[in-house]
């Protein structure tokens, strides 16, 4: 009876050993094949995840900037609706030229020359005594700047409270600096006599 029990126990130990050996073999194959492949996949996907997180951060920042610009545009539109364009007097012409110069400096534009000149028409507009006479003034600007800065400059000129229009514009390539252009800009402003 004891011998019979020992035979069964030895047979059980062999089974347990084979089961344990089979389990270890399965764990080894699992680690060698599946887990190693999963680690490689995780290692390869990590830079992509970091790149996507960075892109999402940039997108969030760009969206915040866009919302800020939209709110500024609505504020400008509301302020523009409230501000009225007015005709300046001839005495205020130096102030207008200074304001144009300040706008150019703000937009990183180099003013090479600024020349105001009265336009002489063959026939002046006649008005009654109650009405004020208006004279067109041609302001010629020689500028050096990039295209984007020129666009900002013209946009800011549109927001000036005096009547100013762009009459003529000529853009010439700057041979010394390929990022900047030489611009001849003619503005027409109206002044009260």
Biotite code that builds the C-alpha atoms (Angstrom):
import biotite.structure as struc

atoms = struc.array([
    struc.Atom([0.000, 0.000, 0.000], chain_id="A", res_id=1, res_name="UNK", atom_name="CA", element="C"),
    struc.Atom([2.778, 2.431, 0.816], chain_id="A", res_id=2, res_name="UNK", atom_name="CA", element="C"),
    struc.Atom([4.645, 1.229, -2.256], chain_id="A", res_id=3, res_name="UNK", atom_name="CA", element="C"),
    struc.Atom([1.532, 1.804, -4.322], chain_id="A", res_id=4, res_name="UNK", atom_name="CA", element="C"),
    struc.Atom([1.197, 5.345, -2.941], chain_id="A", res_id=5, res_name="UNK", atom_name="CA", element="C"),
    struc.Atom([4.863, 6.068, -3.728], chain_id="A", res_id=6, res_name="UNK", atom_name="CA", element="C"),
    struc.Atom([4.392, 4.879, -7.305], chain_id="A", res_id=7, res_name="UNK", atom_name="CA", element="C"),
    struc.Atom([1.438, 7.197, -7.713], chain_id="A", res_id=8, res_name="UNK", atom_name="CA", element="C"),
    struc.Atom([3.367, 10.101, -6.143], chain_id="A", res_id=9, res_name="UNK", atom_name="CA", element="C"),
    struc.Atom([6.357, 9.530, -8.460], chain_id="A", res_id=10, res_name="UNK", atom_name="CA", element="C"),
    struc.Atom([4.055, 9.434, -11.411], chain_id="A", res_id=11, res_name="UNK", atom_name="CA", element="C"),
    struc.Atom([2.445, 12.665, -10.159], chain_id="A", res_id=12, res_name="UNK", atom_name="CA", element="C"),
    struc.Atom([5.851, 14.311, -9.785], chain_id="A", res_id=13, res_name="UNK", atom_name="CA", element="C"),
    struc.Atom([6.680, 13.454, -13.390], chain_id="A", res_id=14, res_name="UNK", atom_name="CA", element="C"),
    struc.Atom([3.387, 14.931, -14.559], chain_id="A", res_id=15, res_name="UNK", atom_name="CA", element="C"),
    struc.Atom([3.921, 18.068, -12.488], chain_id="A", res_id=16, res_name="UNK", atom_name="CA", element="C"),
    struc.Atom([7.458, 18.369, -13.890], chain_id="A", res_id=17, res_name="UNK", atom_name="CA", element="C"),
    struc.Atom([6.217, 18.013, -17.483], chain_id="A", res_id=18, res_name="UNK", atom_name="CA", element="C"),
    struc.Atom([3.367, 20.462, -16.880], chain_id="A", res_id=19, res_name="UNK", atom_name="CA", element="C"),
    struc.Atom([5.797, 22.956, -15.334], chain_id="A", res_id=20, res_name="UNK", atom_name="CA", element="C"),
    struc.Atom([8.249, 22.403, -18.220], chain_id="A", res_id=21, res_name="UNK", atom_name="CA", element="C"),
    struc.Atom([5.459, 22.890, -20.779], chain_id="A", res_id=22, res_name="UNK", atom_name="CA", element="C"),
    struc.Atom([4.342, 26.077, -18.945], chain_id="A", res_id=23, res_name="UNK", atom_name="CA", element="C"),
    struc.Atom([7.897, 27.455, -18.934], chain_id="A", res_id=24, res_name="UNK", atom_name="CA", element="C"),
    struc.Atom([8.259, 26.612, -22.612], chain_id="A", res_id=25, res_name="UNK", atom_name="CA", element="C"),
    struc.Atom([4.990, 28.442, -23.389], chain_id="A", res_id=26, res_name="UNK", atom_name="CA", element="C"),
    struc.Atom([6.106, 31.473, -21.323], chain_id="A", res_id=27, res_name="UNK", atom_name="CA", element="C"),
    struc.Atom([9.464, 31.525, -23.102], chain_id="A", res_id=28, res_name="UNK", atom_name="CA", element="C"),
    struc.Atom([7.850, 31.337, -26.549], chain_id="A", res_id=29, res_name="UNK", atom_name="CA", element="C"),
    struc.Atom([5.317, 34.006, -25.529], chain_id="A", res_id=30, res_name="UNK", atom_name="CA", element="C"),
    struc.Atom([8.066, 36.330, -24.357], chain_id="A", res_id=31, res_name="UNK", atom_name="CA", element="C"),
    struc.Atom([10.381, 35.521, -27.261], chain_id="A", res_id=32, res_name="UNK", atom_name="CA", element="C"),
    struc.Atom([7.779, 36.071, -29.932], chain_id="A", res_id=33, res_name="UNK", atom_name="CA", element="C"),
    struc.Atom([4.708, 37.992, -28.827], chain_id="A", res_id=34, res_name="UNK", atom_name="CA", element="C"),
    struc.Atom([5.951, 40.237, -26.041], chain_id="A", res_id=35, res_name="UNK", atom_name="CA", element="C"),
    struc.Atom([9.140, 41.145, -27.920], chain_id="A", res_id=36, res_name="UNK", atom_name="CA", element="C"),
    struc.Atom([7.020, 42.125, -30.965], chain_id="A", res_id=37, res_name="UNK", atom_name="CA", element="C"),
    struc.Atom([4.746, 44.173, -28.729], chain_id="A", res_id=38, res_name="UNK", atom_name="CA", element="C"),
    struc.Atom([7.740, 45.999, -27.212], chain_id="A", res_id=39, res_name="UNK", atom_name="CA", element="C"),
    struc.Atom([9.091, 46.744, -30.694], chain_id="A", res_id=40, res_name="UNK", atom_name="CA", element="C"),
    struc.Atom([5.690, 48.089, -31.751], chain_id="A", res_id=41, res_name="UNK", atom_name="CA", element="C"),
    struc.Atom([5.502, 50.280, -28.641], chain_id="A", res_id=42, res_name="UNK", atom_name="CA", element="C"),
    struc.Atom([9.066, 51.473, -29.246], chain_id="A", res_id=43, res_name="UNK", atom_name="CA", element="C"),
    struc.Atom([8.215, 52.372, -32.867], chain_id="A", res_id=44, res_name="UNK", atom_name="CA", element="C"),
    struc.Atom([4.885, 54.018, -32.024], chain_id="A", res_id=45, res_name="UNK", atom_name="CA", element="C"),
    struc.Atom([6.247, 56.196, -29.175], chain_id="A", res_id=46, res_name="UNK", atom_name="CA", element="C"),
    struc.Atom([7.889, 58.809, -31.457], chain_id="A", res_id=47, res_name="UNK", atom_name="CA", element="C"),
    struc.Atom([4.698, 58.989, -33.490], chain_id="A", res_id=48, res_name="UNK", atom_name="CA", element="C"),
    struc.Atom([2.671, 59.580, -30.321], chain_id="A", res_id=49, res_name="UNK", atom_name="CA", element="C"),
    struc.Atom([5.100, 62.306, -29.229], chain_id="A", res_id=50, res_name="UNK", atom_name="CA", element="C"),
    struc.Atom([4.865, 63.911, -32.659], chain_id="A", res_id=51, res_name="UNK", atom_name="CA", element="C"),
    struc.Atom([1.062, 63.822, -32.528], chain_id="A", res_id=52, res_name="UNK", atom_name="CA", element="C"),
    struc.Atom([1.090, 65.364, -29.032], chain_id="A", res_id=53, res_name="UNK", atom_name="CA", element="C"),
    struc.Atom([3.372, 68.121, -30.289], chain_id="A", res_id=54, res_name="UNK", atom_name="CA", element="C"),
    struc.Atom([1.105, 68.697, -33.313], chain_id="A", res_id=55, res_name="UNK", atom_name="CA", element="C"),
    struc.Atom([-1.945, 68.834, -31.041], chain_id="A", res_id=56, res_name="UNK", atom_name="CA", element="C"),
    struc.Atom([-0.177, 71.394, -28.853], chain_id="A", res_id=57, res_name="UNK", atom_name="CA", element="C"),
    struc.Atom([0.674, 73.488, -31.919], chain_id="A", res_id=58, res_name="UNK", atom_name="CA", element="C"),
    struc.Atom([-2.892, 73.156, -33.171], chain_id="A", res_id=59, res_name="UNK", atom_name="CA", element="C"),
    struc.Atom([-4.286, 74.291, -29.818], chain_id="A", res_id=60, res_name="UNK", atom_name="CA", element="C"),
    struc.Atom([-1.920, 77.271, -29.820], chain_id="A", res_id=61, res_name="UNK", atom_name="CA", element="C"),
    struc.Atom([-2.863, 78.156, -33.414], chain_id="A", res_id=62, res_name="UNK", atom_name="CA", element="C"),
    struc.Atom([-6.565, 77.885, -32.596], chain_id="A", res_id=63, res_name="UNK", atom_name="CA", element="C"),
    struc.Atom([-6.095, 80.202, -29.614], chain_id="A", res_id=64, res_name="UNK", atom_name="CA", element="C"),
    struc.Atom([-4.222, 82.670, -31.840], chain_id="A", res_id=65, res_name="UNK", atom_name="CA", element="C"),
    struc.Atom([-6.945, 82.455, -34.473], chain_id="A", res_id=66, res_name="UNK", atom_name="CA", element="C"),
    struc.Atom([-9.670, 83.103, -31.888], chain_id="A", res_id=67, res_name="UNK", atom_name="CA", element="C"),
    struc.Atom([-7.653, 86.044, -30.571], chain_id="A", res_id=68, res_name="UNK", atom_name="CA", element="C"),
    struc.Atom([-7.312, 87.461, -34.092], chain_id="A", res_id=69, res_name="UNK", atom_name="CA", element="C"),
    struc.Atom([-11.029, 86.997, -34.722], chain_id="A", res_id=70, res_name="UNK", atom_name="CA", element="C"),
    struc.Atom([-11.869, 88.860, -31.537], chain_id="A", res_id=71, res_name="UNK", atom_name="CA", element="C"),
    struc.Atom([-9.436, 91.636, -32.501], chain_id="A", res_id=72, res_name="UNK", atom_name="CA", element="C"),
    struc.Atom([-11.008, 91.827, -35.960], chain_id="A", res_id=73, res_name="UNK", atom_name="CA", element="C"),
    struc.Atom([-14.481, 92.148, -34.499], chain_id="A", res_id=74, res_name="UNK", atom_name="CA", element="C"),
    struc.Atom([-13.190, 94.858, -32.161], chain_id="A", res_id=75, res_name="UNK", atom_name="CA", element="C"),
    struc.Atom([-11.589, 96.657, -35.110], chain_id="A", res_id=76, res_name="UNK", atom_name="CA", element="C"),
    struc.Atom([-14.794, 96.324, -37.123], chain_id="A", res_id=77, res_name="UNK", atom_name="CA", element="C"),
    struc.Atom([-16.817, 97.703, -34.228], chain_id="A", res_id=78, res_name="UNK", atom_name="CA", element="C"),
    struc.Atom([-14.322, 100.522, -33.724], chain_id="A", res_id=79, res_name="UNK", atom_name="CA", element="C"),
    struc.Atom([-14.251, 101.126, -37.487], chain_id="A", res_id=80, res_name="UNK", atom_name="CA", element="C"),
    struc.Atom([-18.018, 101.343, -37.571], chain_id="A", res_id=81, res_name="UNK", atom_name="CA", element="C"),
    struc.Atom([-17.860, 103.955, -34.834], chain_id="A", res_id=82, res_name="UNK", atom_name="CA", element="C"),
    struc.Atom([-14.955, 105.952, -36.268], chain_id="A", res_id=83, res_name="UNK", atom_name="CA", element="C"),
    struc.Atom([-15.793, 108.369, -39.022], chain_id="A", res_id=84, res_name="UNK", atom_name="CA", element="C"),
    struc.Atom([-13.432, 109.311, -41.799], chain_id="A", res_id=85, res_name="UNK", atom_name="CA", element="C"),
    struc.Atom([-12.832, 113.014, -41.756], chain_id="A", res_id=86, res_name="UNK", atom_name="CA", element="C"),
    struc.Atom([-11.119, 115.462, -44.017], chain_id="A", res_id=87, res_name="UNK", atom_name="CA", element="C"),
    struc.Atom([-8.074, 117.007, -42.424], chain_id="A", res_id=88, res_name="UNK", atom_name="CA", element="C"),
    struc.Atom([-6.990, 120.597, -42.857], chain_id="A", res_id=89, res_name="UNK", atom_name="CA", element="C"),
    struc.Atom([-3.820, 121.652, -44.676], chain_id="A", res_id=90, res_name="UNK", atom_name="CA", element="C"),
    struc.Atom([-2.269, 122.523, -41.326], chain_id="A", res_id=91, res_name="UNK", atom_name="CA", element="C"),
    struc.Atom([-2.676, 118.906, -40.199], chain_id="A", res_id=92, res_name="UNK", atom_name="CA", element="C"),
    struc.Atom([-0.758, 117.580, -43.205], chain_id="A", res_id=93, res_name="UNK", atom_name="CA", element="C"),
    struc.Atom([2.567, 117.237, -41.291], chain_id="A", res_id=94, res_name="UNK", atom_name="CA", element="C"),
    struc.Atom([0.708, 115.231, -38.631], chain_id="A", res_id=95, res_name="UNK", atom_name="CA", element="C"),
    struc.Atom([-0.678, 112.945, -41.334], chain_id="A", res_id=96, res_name="UNK", atom_name="CA", element="C"),
    struc.Atom([2.808, 112.443, -42.776], chain_id="A", res_id=97, res_name="UNK", atom_name="CA", element="C"),
    struc.Atom([4.135, 111.680, -39.284], chain_id="A", res_id=98, res_name="UNK", atom_name="CA", element="C"),
    struc.Atom([1.277, 109.201, -38.763], chain_id="A", res_id=99, res_name="UNK", atom_name="CA", element="C"),
    struc.Atom([2.136, 107.490, -42.074], chain_id="A", res_id=100, res_name="UNK", atom_name="CA", element="C"),
    struc.Atom([5.781, 107.335, -40.955], chain_id="A", res_id=101, res_name="UNK", atom_name="CA", element="C"),
    struc.Atom([4.751, 105.829, -37.594], chain_id="A", res_id=102, res_name="UNK", atom_name="CA", element="C"),
    struc.Atom([2.645, 103.181, -39.359], chain_id="A", res_id=103, res_name="UNK", atom_name="CA", element="C"),
    struc.Atom([5.608, 102.338, -41.608], chain_id="A", res_id=104, res_name="UNK", atom_name="CA", element="C"),
    struc.Atom([7.932, 102.001, -38.600], chain_id="A", res_id=105, res_name="UNK", atom_name="CA", element="C"),
    struc.Atom([5.401, 99.787, -36.818], chain_id="A", res_id=106, res_name="UNK", atom_name="CA", element="C"),
    struc.Atom([5.297, 97.466, -39.840], chain_id="A", res_id=107, res_name="UNK", atom_name="CA", element="C"),
    struc.Atom([9.118, 97.378, -40.234], chain_id="A", res_id=108, res_name="UNK", atom_name="CA", element="C"),
    struc.Atom([9.113, 99.372, -43.466], chain_id="A", res_id=109, res_name="UNK", atom_name="CA", element="C"),
    struc.Atom([11.999, 101.620, -44.429], chain_id="A", res_id=110, res_name="UNK", atom_name="CA", element="C"),
    struc.Atom([10.836, 104.916, -45.908], chain_id="A", res_id=111, res_name="UNK", atom_name="CA", element="C"),
    struc.Atom([13.474, 106.061, -48.335], chain_id="A", res_id=112, res_name="UNK", atom_name="CA", element="C"),
    struc.Atom([11.594, 109.201, -49.373], chain_id="A", res_id=113, res_name="UNK", atom_name="CA", element="C"),
    struc.Atom([8.195, 110.743, -48.721], chain_id="A", res_id=114, res_name="UNK", atom_name="CA", element="C"),
    struc.Atom([7.029, 113.620, -50.915], chain_id="A", res_id=115, res_name="UNK", atom_name="CA", element="C"),
    struc.Atom([3.670, 115.371, -50.630], chain_id="A", res_id=116, res_name="UNK", atom_name="CA", element="C"),
    struc.Atom([2.546, 117.487, -53.587], chain_id="A", res_id=117, res_name="UNK", atom_name="CA", element="C"),
    struc.Atom([-0.673, 119.248, -54.482], chain_id="A", res_id=118, res_name="UNK", atom_name="CA", element="C"),
    struc.Atom([-2.407, 118.041, -57.593], chain_id="A", res_id=119, res_name="UNK", atom_name="CA", element="C"),
    struc.Atom([-3.187, 120.717, -60.120], chain_id="A", res_id=120, res_name="UNK", atom_name="CA", element="C"),
    struc.Atom([-6.321, 120.108, -62.090], chain_id="A", res_id=121, res_name="UNK", atom_name="CA", element="C"),
    struc.Atom([-7.253, 121.923, -65.245], chain_id="A", res_id=122, res_name="UNK", atom_name="CA", element="C"),
    struc.Atom([-10.526, 122.924, -63.672], chain_id="A", res_id=123, res_name="UNK", atom_name="CA", element="C"),
    struc.Atom([-10.867, 123.245, -59.894], chain_id="A", res_id=124, res_name="UNK", atom_name="CA", element="C"),
    struc.Atom([-14.061, 122.154, -58.260], chain_id="A", res_id=125, res_name="UNK", atom_name="CA", element="C"),
    struc.Atom([-16.181, 125.158, -57.472], chain_id="A", res_id=126, res_name="UNK", atom_name="CA", element="C"),
    struc.Atom([-18.267, 125.223, -54.346], chain_id="A", res_id=127, res_name="UNK", atom_name="CA", element="C"),
    struc.Atom([-20.641, 127.680, -52.824], chain_id="A", res_id=128, res_name="UNK", atom_name="CA", element="C"),
    struc.Atom([-19.568, 129.920, -49.971], chain_id="A", res_id=129, res_name="UNK", atom_name="CA", element="C"),
    struc.Atom([-21.200, 127.617, -47.407], chain_id="A", res_id=130, res_name="UNK", atom_name="CA", element="C"),
    struc.Atom([-19.302, 124.562, -48.599], chain_id="A", res_id=131, res_name="UNK", atom_name="CA", element="C"),
    struc.Atom([-15.639, 123.937, -47.944], chain_id="A", res_id=132, res_name="UNK", atom_name="CA", element="C"),
    struc.Atom([-13.203, 123.403, -50.805], chain_id="A", res_id=133, res_name="UNK", atom_name="CA", element="C"),
    struc.Atom([-11.257, 120.168, -50.843], chain_id="A", res_id=134, res_name="UNK", atom_name="CA", element="C"),
    struc.Atom([-7.850, 119.746, -52.425], chain_id="A", res_id=135, res_name="UNK", atom_name="CA", element="C"),
    struc.Atom([-6.357, 116.407, -53.350], chain_id="A", res_id=136, res_name="UNK", atom_name="CA", element="C"),
    struc.Atom([-2.779, 115.902, -52.158], chain_id="A", res_id=137, res_name="UNK", atom_name="CA", element="C"),
    struc.Atom([-0.568, 113.271, -53.779], chain_id="A", res_id=138, res_name="UNK", atom_name="CA", element="C"),
    struc.Atom([1.849, 111.647, -51.337], chain_id="A", res_id=139, res_name="UNK", atom_name="CA", element="C"),
    struc.Atom([4.640, 109.729, -53.046], chain_id="A", res_id=140, res_name="UNK", atom_name="CA", element="C"),
    struc.Atom([6.470, 107.153, -50.943], chain_id="A", res_id=141, res_name="UNK", atom_name="CA", element="C"),
    struc.Atom([9.617, 105.224, -51.816], chain_id="A", res_id=142, res_name="UNK", atom_name="CA", element="C"),
    struc.Atom([9.722, 102.195, -49.529], chain_id="A", res_id=143, res_name="UNK", atom_name="CA", element="C"),
    struc.Atom([11.821, 99.106, -48.926], chain_id="A", res_id=144, res_name="UNK", atom_name="CA", element="C"),
    struc.Atom([10.093, 96.141, -47.288], chain_id="A", res_id=145, res_name="UNK", atom_name="CA", element="C"),
    struc.Atom([8.736, 92.619, -47.728], chain_id="A", res_id=146, res_name="UNK", atom_name="CA", element="C"),
    struc.Atom([5.381, 91.818, -49.324], chain_id="A", res_id=147, res_name="UNK", atom_name="CA", element="C"),
    struc.Atom([3.754, 90.898, -46.028], chain_id="A", res_id=148, res_name="UNK", atom_name="CA", element="C"),
    struc.Atom([4.852, 94.092, -44.332], chain_id="A", res_id=149, res_name="UNK", atom_name="CA", element="C"),
    struc.Atom([3.547, 96.082, -47.304], chain_id="A", res_id=150, res_name="UNK", atom_name="CA", element="C"),
    struc.Atom([0.150, 94.411, -46.952], chain_id="A", res_id=151, res_name="UNK", atom_name="CA", element="C"),
    struc.Atom([0.020, 95.235, -43.239], chain_id="A", res_id=152, res_name="UNK", atom_name="CA", element="C"),
    struc.Atom([1.059, 98.826, -43.998], chain_id="A", res_id=153, res_name="UNK", atom_name="CA", element="C"),
    struc.Atom([-1.698, 99.307, -46.581], chain_id="A", res_id=154, res_name="UNK", atom_name="CA", element="C"),
    struc.Atom([-4.236, 97.724, -44.223], chain_id="A", res_id=155, res_name="UNK", atom_name="CA", element="C"),
    struc.Atom([-3.196, 100.099, -41.437], chain_id="A", res_id=156, res_name="UNK", atom_name="CA", element="C"),
    struc.Atom([-3.443, 103.047, -43.853], chain_id="A", res_id=157, res_name="UNK", atom_name="CA", element="C"),
    struc.Atom([-7.023, 102.018, -44.516], chain_id="A", res_id=158, res_name="UNK", atom_name="CA", element="C"),
    struc.Atom([-7.741, 102.470, -40.794], chain_id="A", res_id=159, res_name="UNK", atom_name="CA", element="C"),
    struc.Atom([-6.411, 106.060, -40.694], chain_id="A", res_id=160, res_name="UNK", atom_name="CA", element="C"),
    struc.Atom([-9.191, 108.495, -39.941], chain_id="A", res_id=161, res_name="UNK", atom_name="CA", element="C"),
    struc.Atom([-8.305, 110.782, -42.873], chain_id="A", res_id=162, res_name="UNK", atom_name="CA", element="C"),
    struc.Atom([-9.365, 110.060, -46.442], chain_id="A", res_id=163, res_name="UNK", atom_name="CA", element="C"),
    struc.Atom([-6.399, 108.235, -47.987], chain_id="A", res_id=164, res_name="UNK", atom_name="CA", element="C"),
    struc.Atom([-6.485, 105.984, -51.032], chain_id="A", res_id=165, res_name="UNK", atom_name="CA", element="C"),
    struc.Atom([-3.766, 104.073, -52.810], chain_id="A", res_id=166, res_name="UNK", atom_name="CA", element="C"),
    struc.Atom([-3.513, 105.682, -56.215], chain_id="A", res_id=167, res_name="UNK", atom_name="CA", element="C"),
    struc.Atom([-0.627, 103.782, -57.751], chain_id="A", res_id=168, res_name="UNK", atom_name="CA", element="C"),
    struc.Atom([1.894, 101.159, -56.692], chain_id="A", res_id=169, res_name="UNK", atom_name="CA", element="C"),
    struc.Atom([5.019, 99.860, -58.392], chain_id="A", res_id=170, res_name="UNK", atom_name="CA", element="C"),
    struc.Atom([7.039, 96.983, -56.934], chain_id="A", res_id=171, res_name="UNK", atom_name="CA", element="C"),
    struc.Atom([10.637, 96.478, -58.039], chain_id="A", res_id=172, res_name="UNK", atom_name="CA", element="C"),
    struc.Atom([12.923, 93.631, -56.996], chain_id="A", res_id=173, res_name="UNK", atom_name="CA", element="C"),
    struc.Atom([15.691, 94.749, -54.635], chain_id="A", res_id=174, res_name="UNK", atom_name="CA", element="C"),
    struc.Atom([18.958, 93.402, -56.093], chain_id="A", res_id=175, res_name="UNK", atom_name="CA", element="C"),
    struc.Atom([20.755, 93.680, -52.742], chain_id="A", res_id=176, res_name="UNK", atom_name="CA", element="C"),
    struc.Atom([18.193, 91.771, -50.659], chain_id="A", res_id=177, res_name="UNK", atom_name="CA", element="C"),
    struc.Atom([15.933, 89.154, -52.202], chain_id="A", res_id=178, res_name="UNK", atom_name="CA", element="C"),
    struc.Atom([13.558, 89.265, -49.180], chain_id="A", res_id=179, res_name="UNK", atom_name="CA", element="C"),
    struc.Atom([12.804, 92.973, -49.646], chain_id="A", res_id=180, res_name="UNK", atom_name="CA", element="C"),
    struc.Atom([11.348, 94.880, -52.551], chain_id="A", res_id=181, res_name="UNK", atom_name="CA", element="C"),
    struc.Atom([11.586, 98.540, -53.504], chain_id="A", res_id=182, res_name="UNK", atom_name="CA", element="C"),
    struc.Atom([8.094, 99.995, -53.685], chain_id="A", res_id=183, res_name="UNK", atom_name="CA", element="C"),
    struc.Atom([6.953, 103.254, -55.228], chain_id="A", res_id=184, res_name="UNK", atom_name="CA", element="C"),
    struc.Atom([3.590, 104.034, -53.676], chain_id="A", res_id=185, res_name="UNK", atom_name="CA", element="C"),
    struc.Atom([1.358, 106.982, -54.551], chain_id="A", res_id=186, res_name="UNK", atom_name="CA", element="C"),
    struc.Atom([-1.320, 107.879, -52.009], chain_id="A", res_id=187, res_name="UNK", atom_name="CA", element="C"),
    struc.Atom([-4.109, 110.390, -52.552], chain_id="A", res_id=188, res_name="UNK", atom_name="CA", element="C"),
    struc.Atom([-5.313, 112.307, -49.538], chain_id="A", res_id=189, res_name="UNK", atom_name="CA", element="C"),
    struc.Atom([-7.946, 115.021, -49.409], chain_id="A", res_id=190, res_name="UNK", atom_name="CA", element="C"),
    struc.Atom([-7.443, 118.145, -47.329], chain_id="A", res_id=191, res_name="UNK", atom_name="CA", element="C"),
    struc.Atom([-9.669, 121.026, -46.473], chain_id="A", res_id=192, res_name="UNK", atom_name="CA", element="C"),
    struc.Atom([-8.467, 124.420, -47.752], chain_id="A", res_id=193, res_name="UNK", atom_name="CA", element="C"),
])
